[in-house]
Amino acid sequence: MTYRETDHLRVLIANERTDHLALVAQIVAALGHEVIAGEIDVEDVGAVTARERPDVALVGLGESSEHALGLIEKIVQEAACPVIVLLHAPDPIFVKEASKRGAFAYLTDAEATDWQSSIDIAVRRFAEYQDLEGAFGRRAVAERAKGILMERHSVDERAAFEMLREHARSTNRKLIHVSLAVVDGHRLLPRQPASLSTRASTSLLALCRLTVSGV
């Protein structure tokens, strides 16, 4: 999600108290967003989150902190969106526990006029976090692919990287896709080490064709 898209969000709200759900729904609607679901049961909120795919989830602290923490956990397990905690008053202990379970920010009733700004920031920071997480993941895949090629072909790190890069260029594919092919199908590579040669390049080509030809 990009920052400019935060003017109309699909929002999931969750709270053990139905009266609070209704109040939050009114505020969210007044901000120009769409309430796609309201849940009070921990057992159901995960399935609803997976089905509705909200842009942001607002979880209220009701009478039971354990209930609210359970809602947060279930939503975080299913959602590719930030979870924001709603409080009636500052509660550092609960906020700490909520953050451990994946909550991304918190708001209080006294800050209702500032909710939009806080939601904007949370959504933007969450998008940046996902981008960073993805970058680390791509780097890890590339490093693993290099390691596999180094072992299988008895080459150094630089030569292994050149194998990946040259194959990506010659097949007009992204380096991450070639790296994934090596990682996912490394059992198809030669078991005996070989020198960096046409044989090695041919092995890499065959591997990529067999594993991720449709990526």
MDAnalysis code that builds the backbone (N, CA, C; Angstrom):
import MDAnalysis as mda
import numpy as np

u = mda.Universe.empty(645, n_residues=215, atom_resindex=np.repeat(np.arange(215), 3), trajectory=True)
u.add_TopologyAttr("name", ["N", "CA", "C"] * 215)
u.add_TopologyAttr("resid", np.arange(1, 216))
u.add_TopologyAttr("resname", ["MET", "THR", "TYR", "ARG", "GLU", "THR", "ASP", "HIS", "LEU", "ARG", "VAL", "LEU", "ILE", "ALA", "ASN", "GLU", "ARG", "THR", "ASP", "HIS", "LEU", "ALA", "LEU", "VAL", "ALA", "GLN", "ILE", "VAL", "ALA", "ALA", "LEU", "GLY", "HIS", "GLU", "VAL", "ILE", "ALA", "GLY", "GLU", "ILE", "ASP", "VAL", "GLU", "ASP", "VAL", "GLY", "ALA", "VAL", "THR", "ALA", "ARG", "GLU", "ARG", "PRO", "ASP", "VAL", "ALA", "LEU", "VAL", "GLY", "LEU", "GLY", "GLU", "SER", "SER", "GLU", "HIS", "ALA", "LEU", "GLY", "LEU", "ILE", "GLU", "LYS", "ILE", "VAL", "GLN", "GLU", "ALA", "ALA", "CYS", "PRO", "VAL", "ILE", "VAL", "LEU", "LEU", "HIS", "ALA", "PRO", "ASP", "PRO", "ILE", "PHE", "VAL", "LYS", "GLU", "ALA", "SER", "LYS", "ARG", "GLY", "ALA", "PHE", "ALA", "TYR", "LEU", "THR", "ASP", "ALA", "GLU", "ALA", "THR", "ASP", "TRP", "GLN", "SER", "SER", "ILE", "ASP", "ILE", "ALA", "VAL", "ARG", "ARG", "PHE", "ALA", "GLU", "TYR", "GLN", "ASP", "LEU", "GLU", "GLY", "ALA", "PHE", "GLY", "ARG", "ARG", "ALA", "VAL", "ALA", "GLU", "ARG", "ALA", "LYS", "GLY", "ILE", "LEU", "MET", "GLU", "ARG", "HIS", "SER", "VAL", "ASP", "GLU", "ARG", "ALA", "ALA", "PHE", "GLU", "MET", "LEU", "ARG", "GLU", "HIS", "ALA", "ARG", "SER", "THR", "ASN", "ARG", "LYS", "LEU", "ILE", "HIS", "VAL", "SER", "LEU", "ALA", "VAL", "VAL", "ASP", "GLY", "HIS", "ARG", "LEU", "LEU", "PRO", "ARG", "GLN", "PRO", "ALA", "SER", "LEU", "SER", "THR", "ARG", "ALA", "SER", "THR", "SER", "LEU", "LEU", "ALA", "LEU", "CYS", "ARG", "LEU", "THR", "VAL", "SER", "GLY", "VAL"])
u.atoms.positions = np.array([
    [0.838, -1.199, 0.000],
    [0.000, 0.000, 0.000],
    [0.868, 1.242, 0.000],
    [0.525, 2.211, -0.808],
    [1.283, 3.459, -0.840],
    [0.635, 4.484, 0.075],
    [1.392, 5.493, 0.434],
    [0.919, 6.499, 1.381],
    [-0.290, 7.255, 0.846],
    [-0.329, 7.513, -0.458],
    [-1.433, 8.298, -1.001],
    [-2.764, 7.552, -0.962],
    [-2.744, 6.251, -0.694],
    [-3.953, 5.462, -0.697],
    [-4.655, 5.448, 0.656],
    [-4.142, 6.168, 1.631],
    [-4.707, 6.100, 2.971],
    [-5.926, 6.994, 3.152],
    [-6.415, 7.619, 2.077],
    [-7.605, 8.456, 2.224],
    [-8.881, 7.627, 2.231],
    [-8.822, 6.370, 1.803],
    [-9.990, 5.495, 1.859],
    [-9.514, 4.074, 2.127],
    [-9.642, 3.657, 3.373],
    [-9.136, 2.361, 3.797],
    [-10.270, 1.396, 4.119],
    [-9.977, 0.119, 3.961],
    [-10.889, -0.936, 4.384],
    [-10.455, -1.345, 5.789],
    [-11.318, -1.096, 6.762],
    [-10.930, -1.206, 8.170],
    [-11.687, -2.339, 8.874],
    [-10.938, -3.155, 9.578],
    [-11.508, -4.157, 10.476],
    [-11.429, -3.615, 11.891],
    [-12.530, -3.663, 12.622],
    [-12.508, -3.246, 14.015],
    [-12.873, -4.448, 14.883],
    [-12.224, -4.554, 16.020],
    [-12.447, -5.694, 16.909],
    [-12.447, -5.216, 18.354],
    [-13.442, -5.691, 19.106],
    [-13.567, -5.310, 20.509],
    [-14.549, -6.281, 21.158],
    [-14.341, -6.577, 22.400],
    [-15.263, -7.491, 23.068],
    [-16.588, -6.813, 23.415],
    [-16.656, -5.490, 23.324],
    [-17.888, -4.759, 23.633],
    [-18.520, -4.235, 22.351],
    [-19.753, -4.634, 22.115],
    [-20.447, -4.233, 20.889],
    [-20.729, -2.734, 20.859],
    [-20.954, -2.119, 22.020],
    [-21.215, -0.680, 22.030],
    [-19.988, 0.097, 21.580],
    [-18.794, -0.384, 21.934],
    [-17.561, 0.261, 21.493],
    [-17.330, 0.039, 19.998],
    [-17.732, -1.131, 19.511],
    [-17.625, -1.383, 18.073],
    [-18.426, -0.348, 17.292],
    [-19.631, -0.082, 17.742],
    [-20.495, 0.875, 17.047],
    [-19.905, 2.280, 17.083],
    [-19.345, 2.661, 18.224],
    [-18.764, 3.999, 18.354],
    [-17.557, 4.163, 17.441],
    [-16.682, 3.171, 17.435],
    [-15.500, 3.232, 16.584],
    [-15.897, 3.232, 15.118],
    [-16.911, 2.461, 14.775],
    [-17.374, 2.407, 13.381],
    [-17.832, 3.777, 12.907],
    [-18.496, 4.528, 13.772],
    [-18.948, 5.876, 13.414],
    [-17.766, 6.800, 13.151],
    [-16.756, 6.728, 14.015],
    [-15.581, 7.586, 13.848],
    [-14.845, 7.232, 12.562],
    [-14.678, 5.935, 12.307],
    [-13.983, 5.477, 11.102],
    [-14.719, 5.933, 9.843],
    [-16.033, 5.806, 9.852],
    [-16.831, 6.233, 8.697],
    [-16.728, 7.736, 8.490],
    [-16.694, 8.487, 9.581],
    [-16.591, 9.942, 9.483],
    [-15.250, 10.370, 8.890],
    [-14.242, 9.515, 9.036],
    [-12.927, 9.806, 8.466],
    [-12.854, 9.448, 6.982],
    [-13.938, 8.868, 6.474],
    [-13.976, 8.526, 5.055],
    [-13.558, 7.117, 4.721],
    [-13.454, 6.266, 5.754],
    [-13.029, 4.886, 5.532],
    [-14.234, 3.945, 5.572],
    [-14.008, 2.713, 5.152],
    [-15.065, 1.703, 5.108],
    [-14.816, 0.638, 6.167],
    [-15.787, 0.433, 7.032],
    [-15.701, -0.642, 8.016],
    [-16.173, -1.923, 7.337],
    [-15.262, -2.845, 7.131],
    [-15.609, -4.068, 6.404],
    [-16.046, -5.193, 7.336],
    [-15.705, -5.082, 8.621],
    [-16.100, -6.115, 9.582],
    [-15.903, -5.611, 10.991],
    [-16.757, -6.108, 11.898],
    [-16.614, -5.832, 13.311],
    [-16.726, -7.132, 14.072],
    [-15.737, -7.452, 14.884],
    [-15.703, -8.743, 15.557],
    [-15.509, -8.576, 17.060],
    [-16.123, -9.498, 17.801],
    [-15.940, -9.512, 19.254],
    [-15.331, -10.826, 19.739],
    [-15.351, -11.863, 18.900],
    [-14.879, -13.185, 19.321],
    [-13.468, -13.474, 18.829],
    [-12.614, -13.889, 19.731],
    [-11.242, -14.234, 19.381],
    [-11.223, -15.401, 18.396],
    [-12.132, -16.369, 18.598],
    [-12.150, -17.561, 17.754],
    [-12.493, -17.245, 16.307],
    [-13.235, -16.176, 16.069],
    [-13.709, -15.871, 14.719],
    [-12.875, -14.819, 13.993],
    [-12.148, -13.992, 14.720],
    [-11.519, -12.830, 14.109],
    [-10.429, -13.208, 13.110],
    [-9.753, -14.319, 13.346],
    [-8.706, -14.735, 12.412],
    [-9.267, -15.068, 11.044],
    [-10.350, -15.839, 11.024],
    [-10.970, -16.229, 9.762],
    [-11.537, -15.019, 9.023],
    [-12.132, -14.105, 9.766],
    [-12.680, -12.892, 9.156],
    [-11.562, -12.044, 8.545],
    [-10.457, -11.941, 9.261],
    [-9.310, -11.174, 8.759],
    [-8.776, -11.773, 7.467],
    [-8.615, -13.093, 7.445],
    [-8.093, -13.766, 6.254],
    [-9.025, -13.589, 5.066],
    [-10.322, -13.589, 5.331],
    [-11.296, -13.469, 4.248],
    [-11.400, -12.046, 3.722],
    [-11.408, -11.067, 4.605],
    [-11.675, -9.679, 4.212],
    [-10.425, -8.921, 3.779],
    [-9.251, -9.338, 4.235],
    [-7.994, -8.682, 3.878],
    [-8.055, -7.163, 4.095],
    [-8.199, -6.717, 5.329],
    [-8.301, -5.276, 5.606],
    [-7.006, -4.533, 5.338],
    [-7.125, -3.205, 5.163],
    [-5.942, -2.351, 5.025],
    [-5.354, -2.006, 6.385],
    [-6.210, -1.976, 7.389],
    [-5.769, -1.690, 8.752],
    [-6.787, -2.305, 9.710],
    [-6.318, -2.723, 10.887],
    [-7.199, -3.289, 11.900],
    [-7.091, -2.469, 13.173],
    [-8.229, -2.144, 13.759],
    [-8.289, -1.386, 15.004],
    [-8.832, -2.303, 16.090],
    [-8.037, -2.536, 17.123],
    [-8.432, -3.437, 18.205],
    [-8.583, -2.638, 19.489],
    [-9.785, -2.675, 20.070],
    [-10.047, -1.921, 21.285],
    [-9.795, -2.727, 22.538],
    [-9.298, -2.066, 23.565],
    [-9.126, -2.686, 24.869],
    [-10.425, -2.547, 25.633],
    [-11.103, -3.673, 25.865],
    [-12.355, -3.658, 26.605],
    [-12.135, -3.973, 28.069],
    [-12.975, -4.841, 28.607],
    [-12.868, -5.168, 30.020],
    [-11.720, -6.133, 30.302],
    [-11.349, -6.939, 29.319],
    [-10.307, -7.941, 29.517],
    [-9.109, -7.674, 28.614],
    [-7.954, -7.469, 29.227],
    [-6.751, -7.264, 28.427],
    [-6.364, -8.540, 27.691],
    [-6.610, -9.707, 28.309],
    [-6.290, -10.973, 27.652],
    [-7.130, -11.175, 26.403],
    [-8.380, -10.761, 26.456],
    [-9.248, -10.865, 25.292],
    [-8.713, -9.995, 24.162],
    [-8.343, -8.773, 24.482],
    [-7.815, -7.862, 23.469],
    [-6.504, -8.382, 22.887],
    [-5.653, -8.917, 23.754],
    [-4.381, -9.468, 23.270],
    [-4.616, -10.676, 22.365],
    [-5.645, -11.460, 22.696],
    [-5.995, -12.592, 21.850],
    [-6.466, -12.146, 20.482],
    [-7.257, -11.078, 20.431],
    [-7.700, -10.520, 19.148],
    [-6.509, -10.067, 18.308],
    [-5.571, -9.391, 18.970],
    [-4.386, -8.890, 18.261],
    [-3.603, -10.052, 17.660],
    [-3.380, -11.085, 18.462],
    [-2.603, -12.231, 17.989],
    [-3.237, -12.878, 16.771],
    [-4.543, -13.086, 16.817],
    [-5.236, -13.746, 15.708],
    [-5.192, -12.900, 14.435],
    [-5.348, -11.598, 14.589],
    [-5.326, -10.719, 13.423],
    [-3.925, -10.669, 12.820],
    [-2.914, -10.544, 13.661],
    [-1.536, -10.474, 13.171],
    [-1.156, -11.747, 12.421],
    [-1.637, -12.879, 12.881],
    [-1.333, -14.147, 12.221],
    [-1.879, -14.190, 10.804],
    [-2.978, -13.489, 10.565],
    [-3.660, -13.580, 9.271],
    [-3.506, -12.348, 8.392],
    [-3.178, -11.203, 8.961],
    [-3.280, -9.944, 8.221],
    [-1.944, -9.438, 7.710],
    [-1.970, -8.928, 6.481],
    [-0.828, -8.199, 5.939],
    [-1.139, -6.715, 6.062],
    [-1.444, -6.295, 7.286],
    [-1.824, -4.903, 7.545],
    [-1.416, -4.548, 8.968],
    [-1.288, -3.263, 9.259],
    [-0.948, -2.869, 10.625],
    [-2.134, -3.029, 11.568],
    [-1.846, -3.425, 12.795],
    [-2.855, -3.501, 13.848],
    [-2.629, -2.338, 14.793],
    [-3.676, -1.537, 14.997],
    [-3.594, -0.368, 15.878],
    [-4.491, -0.609, 17.087],
    [-3.947, -0.401, 18.271],
    [-4.684, -0.604, 19.514],
    [-5.425, 0.676, 19.889],
    [-6.685, 0.535, 20.315],
    [-7.496, 1.665, 20.767],
    [-7.652, 1.588, 22.281],
    [-7.264, 2.663, 22.983],
    [-7.322, 2.723, 24.442],
    [-8.224, 3.853, 24.902],
    [-8.797, 3.665, 26.089],
    [-9.593, 4.742, 26.689],
    [-8.683, 5.726, 27.422],
    [-7.554, 5.229, 27.869],
    [-6.567, 6.050, 28.578],
    [-5.199, 5.403, 28.391],
    [-4.125, 6.161, 28.544],
    [-2.785, 5.587, 28.395],
    [-2.600, 4.360, 29.294],
    [-2.034, 3.311, 28.749],
    [-1.829, 2.059, 29.492],
    [-0.510, 1.431, 29.026],
    [0.615, 1.896, 29.560],
    [1.935, 1.441, 29.093],
    [2.136, -0.064, 29.185],
    [1.612, -0.688, 30.236],
    [1.800, -2.127, 30.406],
    [1.092, -2.894, 29.299],
    [-0.144, -2.512, 29.005],
    [-0.882, -3.197, 27.939],
    [-0.237, -2.924, 26.588],
    [0.174, -1.705, 26.352],
    [0.803, -1.363, 25.076],
    [2.053, -2.210, 24.864],
    [2.824, -2.429, 25.920],
    [4.027, -3.250, 25.814],
    [3.675, -4.677, 25.418],
    [2.644, -5.230, 26.057],
    [2.225, -6.594, 25.732],
    [1.647, -6.673, 24.319],
    [0.910, -5.647, 23.931],
    [0.333, -5.625, 22.589],
    [1.422, -5.566, 21.524],
    [2.466, -4.792, 21.793],
    [3.561, -4.679, 20.822],
    [4.278, -6.012, 20.654],
    [4.382, -6.783, 21.728],
    [5.011, -8.104, 21.647],
    [4.223, -9.024, 20.728],
    [2.943, -8.785, 20.625],
    [2.076, -9.637, 19.815],
    [1.874, -9.094, 18.399],
    [2.548, -7.991, 18.094],
    [2.527, -7.497, 16.724],
    [1.776, -6.206, 16.483],
    [1.218, -5.583, 17.527],
    [0.546, -4.301, 17.337],
    [1.542, -3.263, 16.849],
    [1.088, -2.388, 15.947],
    [2.005, -1.459, 15.299],
    [1.924, -0.050, 15.869],
    [0.816, 0.285, 16.509],
    [0.643, 1.632, 17.065],
    [-0.540, 1.600, 18.031],
    [-0.771, 2.708, 18.732],
    [-1.953, 2.790, 19.589],
    [-2.530, 4.190, 19.536],
    [-3.835, 4.266, 19.817],
    [-4.569, 5.523, 19.864],
    [-5.406, 5.554, 21.135],
    [-5.758, 6.738, 21.605],
    [-6.659, 6.876, 22.749],
    [-7.897, 7.660, 22.343],
    [-8.953, 7.498, 23.128],
    [-10.203, 8.210, 22.842],
    [-9.986, 9.716, 22.828],
    [-9.076, 10.183, 23.673],
    [-8.833, 11.620, 23.766],
    [-8.202, 12.169, 22.496],
    [-7.656, 11.278, 21.642],
    [-6.988, 11.709, 20.421],
    [-7.836, 11.453, 19.176],
    [-9.146, 11.352, 19.342],
    [-10.015, 10.999, 18.225],
    [-9.845, 11.937, 17.038],
    [-9.593, 13.215, 17.315],
    [-9.424, 14.179, 16.218],
    [-8.118, 13.954, 15.464],
    [-7.208, 13.223, 16.079],
    [-5.908, 12.964, 15.447],
    [-5.798, 11.541, 14.900],
    [-6.900, 10.805, 14.915],
    [-6.839, 9.415, 14.472],
    [-6.316, 9.293, 13.043],
    [-6.787, 10.164, 12.156],
    [-6.402, 10.046, 10.755],
    [-4.893, 10.174, 10.576],
    [-4.310, 11.147, 11.241],
    [-2.864, 11.338, 11.125],
    [-2.109, 10.127, 11.655],
    [-2.580, 9.581, 12.770],
    [-1.918, 8.412, 13.351],
    [-2.075, 7.188, 12.463],
    [-3.242, 7.026, 11.856],
    [-3.470, 5.905, 10.942],
    [-2.575, 6.047, 9.719],
    [-2.471, 7.260, 9.190],
    [-1.592, 7.511, 8.040],
    [-0.168, 7.066, 8.344],
    [0.329, 7.482, 9.500],
    [1.705, 7.166, 9.870],
    [1.883, 5.658, 10.032],
    [0.935, 5.009, 10.712],
    [1.045, 3.570, 10.937],
    [1.039, 2.797, 9.622],
    [0.147, 3.165, 8.707],
    [0.061, 2.471, 7.423],
    [1.337, 2.672, 6.615],
    [1.836, 3.895, 6.633],
    [3.068, 4.174, 5.886],
    [4.254, 3.422, 6.472],
    [4.386, 3.436, 7.790],
    [5.500, 2.741, 8.435],
    [5.400, 1.226, 8.208],
    [4.184, 0.712, 8.198],
    [4.004, -0.713, 7.971],
    [4.441, -1.081, 6.556],
    [4.101, -0.239, 5.583],
    [4.514, -0.489, 4.201],
    [6.038, -0.472, 4.088],
    [6.674, 0.468, 4.773],
    [8.137, 0.533, 4.755],
    [8.746, -0.692, 5.417],
    [8.114, -1.141, 6.498],
    [8.584, -2.343, 7.193],
    [8.507, -3.558, 6.277],
    [7.396, -3.683, 5.532],
    [7.253, -4.811, 4.614],
    [8.292, -4.751, 3.499],
    [8.549, -3.541, 2.993],
    [9.572, -3.391, 1.950],
    [10.939, -3.818, 2.466],
    [11.256, -3.392, 3.695],
    [12.538, -3.743, 4.294],
    [12.639, -5.241, 4.535],
    [11.552, -5.822, 5.036],
    [11.518, -7.261, 5.285],
    [11.706, -8.029, 3.981],
    [11.065, -7.530, 2.912],
    [11.210, -8.172, 1.610],
    [12.628, -8.081, 1.085],
    [13.271, -6.930, 1.308],
    [14.647, -6.750, 0.856],
    [15.585, -7.717, 1.568],
    [15.399, -7.871, 2.876],
    [16.217, -8.819, 3.627],
    [15.980, -10.244, 3.134],
    [14.720, -10.544, 2.830],
    [14.398, -11.881, 2.334],
    [15.053, -12.157, 0.991],
    [15.008, -11.170, 0.090],
    [15.634, -11.345, -1.227],
    [17.144, -11.521, -1.094],
    [17.738, -10.751, -0.197],
    [19.187, -10.872, -0.004],
    [19.544, -12.251, 0.548],
    [18.728, -12.746, 1.473],
    [18.994, -14.059, 2.055],
    [18.915, -15.149, 0.996],
    [17.937, -15.040, 0.083],
    [17.793, -16.035, -0.986],
    [19.013, -16.006, -1.905],
    [19.448, -14.806, -2.276],
    [20.605, -14.673, -3.157],
    [21.868, -15.244, -2.492],
    [22.036, -14.981, -1.195],
    [23.204, -15.499, -0.489],
    [23.171, -17.020, -0.431],
    [21.994, -17.572, -0.224],
    [21.883, -19.031, -0.171],
    [22.167, -19.643, -1.539],
    [21.662, -18.993, -2.598],
    [21.910, -19.494, -3.954],
    [23.403, -19.475, -4.261],
    [24.085, -18.402, -3.880],
    [25.535, -18.336, -4.099],
    [26.246, -19.460, -3.353],
    [25.829, -19.702, -2.128],
    [26.451, -20.756, -1.354],
    [26.291, -22.120, -1.997],
    [25.109, -22.368, -2.555],
    [24.856, -23.645, -3.223],
    [25.771, -23.805, -4.431],
    [25.868, -22.750, -5.233],
    [26.720, -22.817, -6.426],
    [28.194, -22.944, -6.054],
    [28.601, -22.268, -5.003],
    [29.991, -22.367, -4.553],
    [30.331, -23.809, -4.163],
    [29.391, -24.445, -3.481],
    [29.631, -25.823, -3.039],
    [29.601, -26.785, -4.221],
    [28.605, -26.639, -5.079],
    [28.426, -27.607, -6.163],
    [29.491, -27.499, -7.257],
    [29.998, -26.279, -7.473],
    [30.920, -26.077, -8.587],
    [32.327, -25.677, -8.149],
    [32.583, -25.692, -6.846],
    [33.923, -25.368, -6.323],
    [34.422, -24.030, -6.856],
    [33.579, -23.014, -6.726],
    [33.956, -21.672, -7.153],
    [33.865, -20.741, -5.946],
    [34.461, -19.553, -6.083],
    [34.380, -18.600, -4.984],
    [33.082, -17.796, -5.080],
    [32.872, -16.934, -4.076],
    [31.618, -16.180, -3.989],
    [31.407, -15.282, -5.202],
    [32.462, -14.640, -5.660],
    [32.346, -13.741, -6.806],
    [31.945, -14.498, -8.070],
    [32.567, -15.656, -8.289],
    [32.242, -16.446, -9.478],
    [30.803, -16.946, -9.409],
    [30.352, -17.337, -8.217],
    [28.977, -17.810, -8.063],
    [27.993, -16.691, -8.376],
    [28.304, -15.492, -7.905],
    [27.419, -14.363, -8.193],
    [27.389, -14.060, -9.690],
    [28.530, -14.155, -10.339],
    [28.579, -13.907, -11.783],
    [27.753, -14.931, -12.540],
    [27.746, -16.160, -12.084],
    [26.908, -17.182, -12.706],
    [25.441, -16.786, -12.637],
    [25.013, -16.339, -11.452],
    [23.623, -15.917, -11.277],
    [23.310, -14.710, -12.143],
    [24.175, -13.722, -12.110],
    [23.916, -12.482, -12.837],
    [23.906, -12.704, -14.348],
    [24.868, -13.453, -14.851],
    [24.929, -13.683, -16.292],
    [23.731, -14.471, -16.782],
    [23.295, -15.439, -15.977],
    [22.123, -16.206, -16.392],
    [20.869, -15.324, -16.370],
    [20.779, -14.459, -15.372],
    [19.631, -13.550, -15.300],
    [19.597, -12.641, -16.527],
    [20.760, -12.138, -16.916],
    [20.827, -11.253, -18.081],
    [20.484, -12.001, -19.371],
    [21.057, -13.204, -19.538],
    [20.863, -13.935, -20.790],
    [19.439, -14.433, -20.968],
    [18.724, -14.622, -19.871],
    [17.339, -15.098, -19.954],
    [16.322, -13.995, -19.693],
    [16.827, -12.765, -19.494],
    [15.955, -11.615, -19.253],
    [15.042, -11.848, -18.053],
    [15.638, -12.339, -16.990],
    [14.887, -12.585, -15.763],
    [15.561, -11.861, -14.608],
    [14.814, -11.656, -13.547],
    [15.363, -10.985, -12.383],
    [16.283, -11.932, -11.623],
    [17.286, -11.312, -10.994],
    [18.251, -12.088, -10.227],
    [17.566, -12.900, -9.129],
    [16.549, -12.332, -8.486],
    [15.865, -13.044, -7.403],
    [15.177, -14.293, -7.923],
    [14.646, -14.249, -9.162],
    [13.980, -15.420, -9.717],
    [14.975, -16.531, -10.023],
    [16.139, -16.166, -10.538],
    [17.174, -17.160, -10.787],
    [17.674, -17.739, -9.463],
    [17.843, -16.882, -8.460],
    [18.290, -17.351, -7.149],
    [17.282, -18.322, -6.543],
    [16.003, -17.998, -6.671],
    [14.960, -18.882, -6.160],
    [14.996, -20.235, -6.857],
    [15.288, -20.209, -8.177],
    [15.374, -21.462, -8.927],
    [16.471, -22.348, -8.365],
    [17.611, -21.739, -8.056],
    [18.730, -22.497, -7.504],
    [18.381, -23.049, -6.120],
    [17.799, -22.206, -5.272],
    [17.462, -22.626, -3.909],
    [16.395, -23.708, -3.914],
    [15.338, -23.507, -4.718],
    [14.234, -24.460, -4.730],
    [14.606, -25.788, -5.377],
    [15.511, -25.757, -6.339],
    [15.834, -26.988, -7.045],
    [17.273, -27.412, -6.926],
    [17.947, -27.059, -5.823],
    [19.387, -27.318, -5.741],
    [19.732, -28.805, -5.760],
    [18.764, -29.666, -5.448],
    [19.050, -31.099, -5.495],
    [19.273, -31.584, -6.919],
    [18.857, -30.771, -7.908],
    [19.045, -31.153, -9.297],
    [20.425, -30.779, -9.826],
    [21.169, -30.002, -9.050],
    [22.511, -29.619, -9.466],
    [23.464, -30.806, -9.359],
    [24.601, -30.785, -10.057],
    [25.569, -31.887, -9.986],
    [26.012, -32.141, -8.555],
    [26.090, -33.392, -8.165],
    [26.542, -33.726, -6.818],
    [28.051, -33.563, -6.675],
    [28.776, -33.787, -7.751],
    [30.220, -33.653, -7.715],
    [30.624, -32.246, -8.107],
    [31.511, -31.605, -7.357],
    [31.949, -30.257, -7.715],
    [32.543, -30.231, -9.111],
    [32.335, -29.123, -9.804],
    [32.891, -28.949, -11.142],
    [33.471, -27.563, -11.237],
    [34.351, -27.345, -12.203],
    [34.936, -26.028, -12.385],
    [33.926, -25.117, -13.052],
    [34.138, -23.806, -12.958],
    [33.272, -22.838, -13.599],
    [33.497, -22.945, -15.106],
    [32.556, -23.530, -15.793],
    [32.721, -23.830, -17.202],
    [31.375, -23.846, -17.873],
    [31.397, -24.250, -19.142],
    [30.141, -24.382, -19.867],
    [29.241, -25.390, -19.181],
    [29.854, -26.421, -18.595],
    [29.072, -27.427, -17.888],
    [28.306, -26.813, -16.728],
    [28.950, -25.924, -15.974],
    [28.289, -25.282, -14.847],
    [27.156, -24.403, -15.325],
    [27.405, -23.625, -16.365],
    [26.369, -22.744, -16.888],
    [25.191, -23.540, -17.412],
    [25.483, -24.679, -18.068],
    [24.417, -25.523, -18.595],
    [23.587, -26.105, -17.460],
    [24.248, -26.477, -16.360],
    [23.526, -27.009, -15.202],
    [22.579, -25.962, -14.633],
    [23.052, -24.733, -14.529],
    [22.231, -23.653, -14.005],
    [21.052, -23.386, -14.922],
    [21.280, -23.395, -16.231],
    [20.217, -23.168, -17.188],
    [19.151, -24.247, -17.071],
    [19.591, -25.505, -16.990],
    [18.642, -26.606, -16.880],
    [17.837, -26.507, -15.592],
    [18.519, -26.139, -14.515],
    [17.854, -26.004, -13.231],
    [16.759, -24.963, -13.278],
    [17.068, -23.804, -13.841],
    [16.101, -22.717, -13.901],
    [14.900, -23.106, -14.755],
    [15.146, -23.815, -15.830],
    [14.049, -24.230, -16.692],
    [13.134, -25.220, -15.989],
    [13.732, -26.105, -15.174],
    [12.959, -27.144, -14.525],
    [12.164, -26.650, -13.331],
    [12.643, -25.579, -12.682],
    [12.044, -25.188, -11.410],
    [11.058, -24.055, -11.495],
    [11.467, -22.934, -12.064],
    [10.588, -21.767, -12.023],
    [10.387, -21.201, -13.428],
    [10.142, -22.034, -14.376],
    [9.975, -21.535, -15.750],
    [8.807, -20.611, -15.877],
    [7.850, -20.700, -14.922],
    [6.695, -19.816, -15.037],
    [6.754, -18.598, -14.154],
    [7.834, -18.382, -13.416],
    [7.933, -17.249, -12.478],
    [8.071, -15.947, -13.231],
])
